[in-house]
Amino acid sequence: MRKKKTKDDKDNQVNKDQRHPLGGWVSLLSLLSFGSFVFSCTPAPAPVPEEAPATPVRLAKAVRETFRPSLSALGVVRPAETAEVAVTAGGRLRYPARFADGLTTGTPVQAGEVLARLSLHDADSDLAEARLHLKVAESELARHRKAFEAGIEAQVHLAAAEAEAELARSRVEAAAGRLSRLDLRAPVAGRLIVDRRIPPESEVTAGLVLARIAAGGAPEIDARAAASDRELLRPGLLVRFVPPGGGTPVGEGTIREVAPVVDAAGTIPFVVAVRDALGLPAPGEGVELHVELDAHAEAITIPEEALVSGETGSAVFVADRSQGRTEARRRVVETGARGGGRVEILRGLAVGDRVVTAGVSLLRDHDAITAVEEDETQDAAR
């Protein structure tokens, strides 16, 4: 039978352990060995770089040159002469087969061509009735002529039948004339300008203008520019036309007139006389214009993509070499005219300053940069 341990036996065991001279040191050495093993298995932290890597950018130099700026504007082609096609009487509008869906801007037409017809119930009925009366009168005339030739009817009856037939013919011609006046014809040859399309079978009233026809002479362009550009515009400046969809300007003209005051919309109206209509859309349609302004001698310019906007206005990042590294220093500038992808700098830069043209959106003031490309081609050309 197993004997249970008493409280005295447990106390004797504890006292025995405490009397062992190496018991505590063995436990401490075991703990230190385990801690060293765990520390040796933990990976060392990655070294923290002293500074962020340099941002790759493209640079270009500010240059002094004779600069010819330009500005963009919008205009509407206006013909030199126009003729209106207006509704002559109220009725239902119908179109010939060529204009089955209605009249459209830019369509060429010939003088006298039928552009639309007015359908009037009374006019159609009058013509049908007149033709019926003519048919009856001609039938009666033929009967009386046979009777007269057979000698069974006097000439007076034949003369009355001839007069009745002639009267019926006159009535048909008059009814047909009234109906023909409901044909709306082109008064001159040219191209249509349609401000508002009228669908077929529409009810129209007298005086409604269906279209205008551009005819004769070189067209002009009614254009508008921002009020701030008023001092830049003058008669005689060269204007080039951008074809629909963009691309290289093709046709050209010159500014003929510039309004002396700003209009209610806050723009400056001006008129362009067309010399070469290549690339010009049809009259009544819009066109983009490039106006070549007067040249600026000894102007400092940079690529337009170098500009950044901020609360203080336009600015650029200038490459500054100091303390063994190149930094991007933000510099506020005052800009002037623009053109050909470049912008004139009135204040803030000197000739030879290198500005960031690509990678600008990634930069902050004093960021380290490295040039991956520097545009020297334009500098050499200048």
C-alpha positions in Angstrom: 0.0 0.0 0.0 1.4 3.4 -1.2 2.1 6.0 1.5 0.8 9.5 1.0 3.2 12.4 1.2 2.7 14.6 4.2 3.2 18.4 4.4 6.4 17.8 6.3 7.7 15.6 3.5 7.1 18.4 0.9 8.9 21.0 3.1 11.9 18.7 3.5 12.0 18.2 -0.3 12.0 22.1 -0.9 14.7 22.6 1.7 16.8 19.9 0.1 16.6 21.6 -3.3 17.5 24.9 -1.8 20.5 23.4 -0.2 21.8 22.3 -3.7 24.7 24.7 -4.6 24.2 24.6 -8.4 20.4 24.4 -8.8 19.8 28.2 -9.4 22.7 28.7 -11.8 21.6 25.8 -14.0 18.2 27.4 -14.5 19.7 30.8 -15.3 22.1 29.3 -17.9 19.2 27.4 -19.6 17.2 30.6 -19.9 20.0 32.5 -21.5 20.8 29.8 -24.0 17.2 29.7 -25.2 17.1 33.5 -25.6 20.3 33.4 -27.7 18.8 30.7 -30.0 15.6 32.7 -30.6 17.5 35.9 -31.3 19.8 34.2 -33.8 16.8 32.8 -35.7 15.2 36.3 -36.1 16.1 38.0 -39.5 17.9 41.3 -39.2 15.9 44.5 -40.2 16.6 45.9 -43.7 18.9 49.0 -43.6 17.0 52.3 -43.9 18.2 54.4 -46.8 19.5 57.8 -45.9 17.4 59.6 -48.6 14.8 58.8 -51.3 16.1 57.8 -54.8 16.3 60.5 -57.4 13.3 60.9 -59.7 14.0 60.5 -63.4 13.0 63.5 -65.4 13.5 65.1 -68.8 15.0 68.6 -69.0 15.0 71.5 -71.5 16.8 74.8 -71.4 15.2 78.2 -71.5 16.3 79.9 -74.7 16.2 83.4 -76.1 14.7 83.6 -79.6 12.5 85.6 -82.0 9.2 84.1 -81.0 6.1 84.1 -83.1 3.1 83.2 -80.9 -0.3 82.2 -82.0 -3.8 81.8 -80.5 -6.7 79.6 -81.2 -10.2 80.8 -81.8 -13.6 79.4 -83.1 -15.6 80.8 -85.9 -18.6 80.1 -88.3 -18.2 80.1 -92.1 -20.3 82.8 -93.6 -21.0 83.0 -97.4 -20.4 86.3 -99.3 -23.9 86.2 -100.7 -27.1 84.4 -99.7 -30.6 83.8 -101.1 -33.5 82.7 -99.0 -36.0 79.9 -99.8 -39.2 80.8 -98.0 -42.7 79.2 -97.8 -45.1 81.2 -100.1 -48.4 79.9 -98.5 -49.5 77.7 -95.6 -49.9 74.0 -96.2 -48.3 70.6 -95.8 -44.6 70.4 -96.8 -43.4 67.6 -99.1 -40.0 67.0 -100.6 -38.9 65.5 -104.0 -37.0 62.2 -103.9 -33.6 63.8 -103.7 -34.5 65.5 -100.4 -36.7 62.7 -99.1 -35.6 63.2 -95.5 -35.5 67.0 -95.7 -32.9 69.7 -96.6 -29.4 69.5 -95.1 -26.6 72.0 -94.9 -23.8 71.8 -97.5 -25.9 70.1 -100.2 -25.2 71.7 -103.6 -28.3 72.8 -105.6 -28.9 74.3 -109.1 -30.9 77.4 -109.9 -34.5 76.6 -110.5 -34.3 73.1 -108.8 -37.4 72.1 -106.8 -36.4 71.9 -103.2 -39.9 71.3 -101.7 -43.6 71.4 -102.5 -46.6 72.7 -100.6 -49.6 70.4 -100.7 -52.9 72.4 -100.5 -56.2 70.4 -100.7 -58.1 73.2 -102.4 -55.4 73.7 -105.1 -55.3 69.9 -105.9 -59.1 69.7 -106.0 -59.4 72.7 -108.3 -56.9 71.2 -110.8 -58.7 67.9 -110.7 -62.0 69.5 -111.3 -60.7 71.7 -114.1 -59.2 68.7 -115.9 -62.5 66.8 -115.6 -64.4 69.8 -117.1 -61.8 69.9 -120.0 -62.4 66.2 -120.7 -66.1 66.7 -120.9 -65.7 69.9 -123.1 -63.4 68.1 -125.5 -65.8 65.2 -125.8 -68.7 67.5 -126.6 -66.6 69.4 -129.1 -65.8 66.1 -131.0 -69.5 65.2 -131.1 -70.6 68.6 -132.4 -67.8 68.6 -135.0 -69.0 65.2 -136.4 -72.6 66.4 -136.5 -71.5 69.6 -138.3 -69.5 67.6 -140.9 -72.5 65.3 -141.4 -74.6 68.4 -142.2 -77.1 67.7 -139.4 -76.0 70.6 -137.1 -75.5 74.3 -137.6 -72.1 75.9 -137.4 -73.2 78.0 -134.5 -73.4 74.9 -132.3 -69.9 73.9 -133.3 -68.6 77.4 -132.4 -70.2 77.2 -129.0 -68.6 73.8 -128.3 -65.2 75.2 -129.4 -65.5 78.1 -127.0 -66.5 75.9 -124.1 -63.5 73.7 -124.7 -61.1 76.6 -124.9 -62.5 78.0 -121.6 -61.9 74.6 -120.0 -58.3 74.6 -121.2 -57.8 78.0 -119.7 -59.2 76.8 -116.4 -56.8 73.8 -116.3 -53.8 76.1 -117.1 -54.8 78.5 -114.3 -55.2 75.7 -111.8 -51.9 74.2 -112.8 -50.2 77.6 -112.5 -51.5 78.1 -109.0 -50.3 74.6 -108.1 -46.8 75.2 -109.6 -46.4 78.3 -107.5 -46.4 76.0 -104.5 -43.1 74.5 -105.7 -40.3 76.0 -103.7 -37.4 76.4 -106.1 -33.7 77.4 -105.6 -33.4 81.0 -106.8 -29.6 80.7 -107.4 -27.1 77.9 -107.6 -24.9 77.3 -104.5 -24.9 75.3 -101.3 -27.7 75.0 -98.8 -27.5 76.5 -95.3 -30.2 75.0 -93.1 -30.6 76.5 -89.6 -33.6 74.3 -88.7 -34.6 71.1 -90.5 -38.3 70.8 -91.2 -39.4 67.2 -91.4 -41.6 66.0 -94.4 -45.4 66.3 -94.1 -45.0 69.1 -91.6 -47.7 71.9 -91.6 -46.0 75.2 -92.4 -47.1 78.8 -92.6 -46.3 81.5 -95.2 -43.0 83.3 -94.6 -41.2 80.4 -93.0 -37.5 80.3 -94.2 -36.7 76.7 -95.1 -33.0 77.3 -96.1 -30.5 79.9 -97.3 -28.3 79.3 -100.4 -24.7 80.4 -100.2 -23.7 81.7 -103.6 -21.0 83.9 -105.2 -17.7 85.3 -103.9 -15.2 84.1 -101.4 -16.7 83.1 -98.0 -15.8 84.9 -94.7 -15.6 83.7 -91.1 -17.3 85.3 -88.1 -14.9 84.5 -85.2 -14.5 85.3 -81.5 -11.5 85.4 -79.2 -11.1 85.9 -75.5 -11.4 89.5 -74.3 -7.9 89.3 -72.9 -6.5 88.8 -76.4 -7.9 92.1 -77.7 -4.6 93.8 -77.8 -3.0 90.9 -79.7 -5.4 91.1 -82.7 -5.2 93.5 -85.6 -6.3 93.5 -89.3 -3.9 91.7 -91.6 -2.8 88.9 -89.3 -2.5 85.5 -91.0 -5.1 82.9 -90.0 -5.0 79.2 -90.8 -7.9 76.8 -90.8 -7.8 73.5 -88.9 -9.8 70.8 -90.8 -12.7 69.0 -89.1 -11.3 66.3 -86.7 -8.0 68.2 -86.1 -4.7 67.9 -87.8 -2.3 70.3 -89.6 -3.9 73.7 -90.6 -4.4 73.8 -94.4 -6.4 76.8 -95.9 -5.7 80.3 -94.8 -7.0 83.9 -94.7 -6.4 87.2 -93.0 -8.2 89.2 -90.3 -10.2 91.9 -92.1 -11.9 93.5 -89.1 -11.6 93.5 -85.3 -14.5 94.8 -83.1 -13.4 97.7 -80.9 -15.4 96.6 -77.9 -16.1 93.4 -76.0 -19.6 91.9 -76.7 -22.2 90.7 -74.2 -20.7 87.2 -74.0 -17.3 88.6 -72.9 -15.5 87.9 -76.2 -14.0 90.0 -79.1 -15.7 89.4 -82.5 -13.5 89.6 -85.6 -13.9 88.8 -89.3 -11.6 86.7 -91.4 -11.4 87.1 -95.2 -10.7 83.7 -96.8 -7.9 83.5 -99.4 -7.6 79.7 -99.6 -10.7 77.7 -98.7 -8.9 74.3 -98.5 -10.1 72.5 -95.4 -12.9 74.9 -94.8 -16.3 73.3 -94.0 -19.6 74.2 -95.6 -21.2 77.6 -94.9 -23.0 77.7 -91.6 -20.7 75.2 -90.0 -18.0 75.9 -87.3 -14.2 75.9 -87.9 -11.2 76.1 -85.6 -8.7 79.0 -86.4 -5.0 79.5 -85.6 -4.1 83.1 -85.6 -0.4 83.9 -86.1 0.4 86.9 -84.0 3.2 89.5 -84.3 6.7 88.2 -83.6 8.4 88.9 -80.2 12.1 89.7 -80.6 14.5 88.5 -77.8 11.9 86.5 -76.0 12.7 83.8 -73.4 10.7 80.7 -74.1 10.4 77.1 -72.7 8.3 74.1 -73.7 4.7 74.5 -72.6 4.6 71.2 -70.8 7.1 72.5 -68.2 4.4 74.7 -66.7 2.6 73.7 -63.5 -0.4 75.5 -61.9 -0.8 76.5 -58.3 -2.4 78.9 -55.9 0.2 81.5 -56.7 -0.1 81.1 -60.5 2.2 79.4 -63.0 5.4 77.8 -61.9 8.2 75.5 -63.2 10.7 73.1 -61.6 14.3 74.3 -62.3 17.2 71.8 -62.0 19.6 73.1 -59.3 23.0 71.4 -58.7 24.2 71.8 -55.1 26.0 69.7 -52.4 26.8 66.9 -54.9 23.2 66.3 -56.1 20.7 67.8 -58.4 17.4 69.1 -56.9 14.1 70.3 -58.4 13.5 73.8 -57.2 9.9 75.2 -57.7 10.0 78.7 -59.2 7.0 81.0 -59.8 7.0 82.5 -63.3 5.0 85.1 -65.3 4.0 83.8 -68.7 3.2 85.7 -71.9 2.1 84.5 -75.3 2.1 80.9 -76.5 2.5 79.2 -79.8 4.0 76.1 -81.5 4.1 74.2 -78.2 6.2 76.9 -76.4 5.4 79.7 -74.0 7.0 83.1 -73.4 8.4 83.7 -69.9 8.3 87.4 -68.9 9.7 87.0 -65.4 11.2 84.2 -63.3 13.7 82.5 -65.6 17.0 83.3 -67.2 18.5 82.0 -70.5 20.1 78.6 -69.9 18.0 77.6 -66.9 17.1 74.0 -67.2 13.4 73.2 -66.5 11.7 69.8 -66.0 9.4 69.0 -69.0 8.5 65.4 -68.2 7.9 63.9 -64.7 6.7 67.2 -63.3 3.6 65.7 -61.7 5.8 63.5 -59.5 7.9 66.3 -58.1 7.9 68.4 -54.9 10.2 71.3 -54.1 13.8 70.1 -53.3 13.2 66.6 -54.6 16.3 64.9 -55.9 16.2 64.4 -59.7 18.3 62.7 -62.4 18.1 63.7 -66.1 17.3 60.7 -68.3 17.0 63.0 -71.4 17.8 66.6 -72.1 16.4 68.3 -75.2 19.3 69.8 -77.0 17.8 69.8 -80.5 15.8 73.0 -80.2 18.7 74.7 -78.5 21.0 73.8 -81.5 18.4 75.0 -84.0 18.2 78.3 -82.2 
